Amino acid sequence: MTMIVVTHEMGFAREVAHRVAFMDFGELMEIAPPQEFFAHPKSERTKLFLSKILTH
């Protein structure tokens, strides 16, 4: 079974997703397993987004 969940809750996405996809203005910027997505984002846009919403 496949389920697509759209959320702004990054903690939820990190805990339940097998893959996280990040879209910006309808364009798929990045898709990766949560561990990779949050620890080592590849896209500059993803890095900027995560830097603004995550507190370390």
N, CA, C and O atoms as a GROMACS GRO file, in nm:
protein
  224
    1MET      N    1   0.084  -0.117   0.000
    1MET     CA    2   0.000   0.000   0.000
    1MET      C    3   0.089   0.123   0.000
    1MET      O    4   0.190   0.128   0.070
    2THR      N    5   0.052   0.220  -0.076
    2THR     CA    6   0.123   0.348  -0.082
    2THR      C    7   0.031   0.457  -0.032
    2THR      O    8  -0.088   0.461  -0.066
    3MET      N    9   0.087   0.547   0.049
    3MET     CA   10   0.009   0.659   0.098
    3MET      C   11   0.094   0.785   0.084
    3MET      O   12   0.211   0.786   0.123
    4ILE      N   13   0.037   0.888   0.030
    4ILE     CA   14   0.105   1.017   0.019
    4ILE      C   15   0.041   1.111   0.121
    4ILE      O   16  -0.081   1.129   0.122
    5VAL      N   17   0.124   1.169   0.206
    5VAL     CA   18   0.077   1.262   0.308
    5VAL      C   19   0.144   1.396   0.284
    5VAL      O   20   0.266   1.404   0.274
    6VAL      N   21   0.065   1.499   0.275
    6VAL     CA   22   0.119   1.635   0.261
    6VAL      C   23   0.114   1.699   0.399
    6VAL      O   24   0.008   1.706   0.461
    7THR      N   25   0.229   1.746   0.447
    7THR     CA   26   0.234   1.802   0.582
    7THR      C   27   0.341   1.910   0.592
    7THR      O   28   0.439   1.911   0.516
    8HIS      N   29   0.321   1.998   0.684
    8HIS     CA   30   0.424   2.095   0.722
    8HIS      C   31   0.488   2.056   0.855
    8HIS      O   32   0.575   2.126   0.906
    9GLU      N   33   0.444   1.944   0.910
    9GLU     CA   34   0.495   1.894   1.038
    9GLU      C   35   0.617   1.807   1.013
    9GLU      O   36   0.604   1.688   0.985
   10MET      N   37   0.734   1.865   1.023
   10MET     CA   38   0.857   1.794   0.990
   10MET      C   39   0.888   1.681   1.088
   10MET      O   40   0.947   1.580   1.049
   11GLY      N   41   0.851   1.697   1.214
   11GLY     CA   42   0.871   1.590   1.311
   11GLY      C   43   0.792   1.466   1.274
   11GLY      O   44   0.841   1.354   1.283
   12PHE      N   45   0.669   1.488   1.232
   12PHE     CA   46   0.583   1.378   1.187
   12PHE      C   47   0.644   1.310   1.064
   12PHE      O   48   0.652   1.188   1.059
   13ALA      N   49   0.686   1.389   0.968
   13ALA     CA   50   0.745   1.334   0.845
   13ALA      C   51   0.871   1.254   0.878
   13ALA      O   52   0.892   1.146   0.822
   14ARG      N   53   0.952   1.306   0.966
   14ARG     CA   54   1.076   1.238   1.004
   14ARG      C   55   1.048   1.101   1.068
   14ARG      O   56   1.122   1.005   1.046
   15GLU      N   57   0.941   1.094   1.147
   15GLU     CA   58   0.911   0.970   1.220
   15GLU      C   59   0.840   0.864   1.137
   15GLU      O   60   0.868   0.745   1.155
   16VAL      N   61   0.751   0.903   1.047
   16VAL     CA   62   0.667   0.803   0.981
   16VAL      C   63   0.701   0.776   0.834
   16VAL      O   64   0.661   0.674   0.780
   17ALA      N   65   0.773   0.866   0.770
   17ALA     CA   66   0.796   0.851   0.626
   17ALA      C   67   0.910   0.755   0.594
   17ALA      O   68   1.009   0.746   0.668
   18HIS      N   69   0.894   0.684   0.484
   18HIS     CA   70   1.005   0.606   0.429
   18HIS      C   71   1.088   0.694   0.336
   18HIS      O   72   1.209   0.675   0.322
   19ARG      N   73   1.020   0.791   0.273
   19ARG     CA   74   1.086   0.890   0.189
   19ARG      C   75   1.018   1.024   0.210
   19ARG      O   76   0.897   1.032   0.229
   20VAL      N   77   1.097   1.130   0.206
   20VAL     CA   78   1.046   1.266   0.218
   20VAL      C   79   1.072   1.336   0.086
   20VAL      O   80   1.182   1.330   0.032
   21ALA      N   81   0.969   1.402   0.034
   21ALA     CA   82   0.984   1.479  -0.089
   21ALA      C   83   0.960   1.626  -0.055
   21ALA      O   84   0.871   1.659   0.023
   22PHE      N   85   1.040   1.713  -0.114
   22PHE     CA   86   1.026   1.857  -0.092
   22PHE      C   87   0.995   1.922  -0.225
   22PHE      O   88   1.069   1.907  -0.323
   23MET      N   89   0.885   1.996  -0.228
   23MET     CA   90   0.844   2.068  -0.349
   23MET      C   91   0.848   2.217  -0.323
   23MET      O   92   0.820   2.264  -0.212
   24ASP      N   93   0.882   2.292  -0.428
   24ASP     CA   94   0.885   2.438  -0.421
   24ASP      C   95   0.819   2.491  -0.547
   24ASP      O   96   0.868   2.468  -0.657
   25PHE      N   97   0.709   2.563  -0.531
   25PHE     CA   98   0.633   2.616  -0.644
   25PHE      C   99   0.600   2.508  -0.746
   25PHE      O  100   0.611   2.530  -0.867
   26GLY      N  101   0.559   2.390  -0.696
   26GLY     CA  102   0.516   2.281  -0.782
   26GLY      C  103   0.628   2.199  -0.844
   26GLY      O  104   0.601   2.105  -0.918
   27GLU      N  105   0.751   2.232  -0.814
   27GLU     CA  106   0.866   2.159  -0.868
   27GLU      C  107   0.926   2.070  -0.759
   27GLU      O  108   0.952   2.117  -0.648
   28LEU      N  109   0.946   1.943  -0.791
   28LEU     CA  110   1.008   1.851  -0.697
   28LEU      C  111   1.156   1.884  -0.686
   28LEU      O  112   1.231   1.869  -0.782
   29MET      N  113   1.196   1.929  -0.568
   29MET     CA  114   1.334   1.972  -0.548
   29MET      C  115   1.423   1.859  -0.497
   29MET      O  116   1.541   1.851  -0.532
   30GLU      N  117   1.365   1.771  -0.414
   30GLU     CA  118   1.447   1.667  -0.351
   30GLU      C  119   1.357   1.556  -0.298
   30GLU      O  120   1.246   1.581  -0.252
   31ILE      N  121   1.408   1.433  -0.304
   31ILE     CA  122   1.340   1.319  -0.244
   31ILE      C  123   1.448   1.228  -0.186
   31ILE      O  124   1.545   1.194  -0.254
   32ALA      N  125   1.428   1.188  -0.060
   32ALA     CA  126   1.530   1.108   0.008
   32ALA      C  127   1.469   1.043   0.132
   32ALA      O  128   1.364   1.086   0.179
   33PRO      N  129   1.535   0.940   0.185
   33PRO     CA  130   1.493   0.887   0.315
   33PRO      C  131   1.504   0.997   0.420
   33PRO      O  132   1.591   1.083   0.408
   34PRO      N  133   1.420   0.995   0.523
   34PRO     CA  134   1.420   1.103   0.622
   34PRO      C  135   1.557   1.131   0.684
   34PRO      O  136   1.593   1.248   0.702
   35GLN      N  137   1.632   1.027   0.716
   35GLN     CA  138   1.763   1.048   0.780
   35GLN      C  139   1.854   1.130   0.688
   35GLN      O  140   1.922   1.222   0.733
   36GLU      N  141   1.854   1.096   0.560
   36GLU     CA  142   1.937   1.168   0.463
   36GLU      C  143   1.882   1.308   0.435
   36GLU      O  144   1.957   1.405   0.428
   37PHE      N  145   1.751   1.316   0.420
   37PHE     CA  146   1.687   1.443   0.388
   37PHE      C  147   1.716   1.549   0.493
   37PHE      O  148   1.753   1.662   0.460
   38PHE      N  149   1.700   1.514   0.620
   38PHE     CA  150   1.718   1.611   0.727
   38PHE      C  151   1.864   1.634   0.764
   38PHE      O  152   1.900   1.745   0.805
   39ALA      N  153   1.948   1.534   0.752
   39ALA     CA  154   2.088   1.547   0.792
   39ALA      C  155   2.177   1.600   0.680
   39ALA      O  156   2.274   1.671   0.706
   40HIS      N  157   2.146   1.564   0.554
   40HIS     CA  158   2.233   1.600   0.442
   40HIS      C  159   2.152   1.640   0.320
   40HIS      O  160   2.160   1.574   0.216
   41PRO      N  161   2.075   1.748   0.329
   41PRO     CA  162   1.998   1.789   0.212
   41PRO      C  163   2.091   1.829   0.098
   41PRO      O  164   2.197   1.888   0.121
   42LYS      N  165   2.051   1.796  -0.025
   42LYS     CA  166   2.136   1.825  -0.140
   42LYS      C  167   2.101   1.957  -0.209
   42LYS      O  168   2.190   2.032  -0.250
   43SER      N  169   1.974   1.985  -0.220
   43SER     CA  170   1.928   2.106  -0.288
   43SER      C  171   1.951   2.229  -0.201
   43SER      O  172   1.927   2.226  -0.080
   44GLU      N  173   1.996   2.337  -0.262
   44GLU     CA  174   2.014   2.462  -0.188
   44GLU      C  175   1.881   2.512  -0.133
   44GLU      O  176   1.876   2.568  -0.023
   45ARG      N  177   1.774   2.494  -0.208
   45ARG     CA  178   1.642   2.539  -0.163
   45ARG      C  179   1.597   2.458  -0.041
   45ARG      O  180   1.537   2.512   0.051
   46THR      N  181   1.626   2.328  -0.042
   46THR     CA  182   1.593   2.244   0.073
   46THR      C  183   1.673   2.287   0.195
   46THR      O  184   1.619   2.296   0.305
   47LYS      N  185   1.800   2.314   0.176
   47LYS     CA  186   1.886   2.359   0.286
   47LYS      C  187   1.832   2.488   0.346
   47LYS      O  188   1.827   2.503   0.469
   48LEU      N  189   1.792   2.582   0.262
   48LEU     CA  190   1.738   2.709   0.309
   48LEU      C  191   1.609   2.686   0.388
   48LEU      O  192   1.592   2.742   0.497
   49PHE      N  193   1.520   2.606   0.334
   49PHE     CA  194   1.394   2.576   0.402
   49PHE      C  195   1.420   2.514   0.540
   49PHE      O  196   1.364   2.560   0.640
   50LEU      N  197   1.503   2.412   0.545
   50LEU     CA  198   1.530   2.344   0.672
   50LEU      C  199   1.598   2.437   0.772
   50LEU      O  200   1.572   2.428   0.892
   51SER      N  201   1.685   2.526   0.724
   51SER     CA  202   1.754   2.617   0.816
   51SER      C  203   1.657   2.714   0.883
   51SER      O  204   1.683   2.763   0.993
   52LYS      N  205   1.545   2.742   0.817
   52LYS     CA  206   1.448   2.836   0.872
   52LYS      C  207   1.347   2.770   0.966
   52LYS      O  208   1.288   2.837   1.051
   53ILE      N  209   1.327   2.638   0.952
   53ILE     CA  210   1.223   2.575   1.034
   53ILE      C  211   1.277   2.485   1.144
   53ILE      O  212   1.206   2.459   1.242
   54LEU      N  213   1.398   2.437   1.131
   54LEU     CA  214   1.453   2.346   1.231
   54LEU      C  215   1.541   2.420   1.328
   54LEU      O  216   1.622   2.504   1.288
   55THR      N  217   1.526   2.390   1.454
   55THR     CA  218   1.616   2.446   1.555
   55THR      C  219   1.708   2.335   1.600
   55THR      O  220   1.664   2.224   1.628
   56HIS      N  221   1.835   2.366   1.607
   56HIS     CA  222   1.935   2.263   1.640
   56HIS      C  223   1.978   2.276   1.783
   56HIS      O  224   2.061   2.199   1.830
   0.00000   0.00000   0.00000
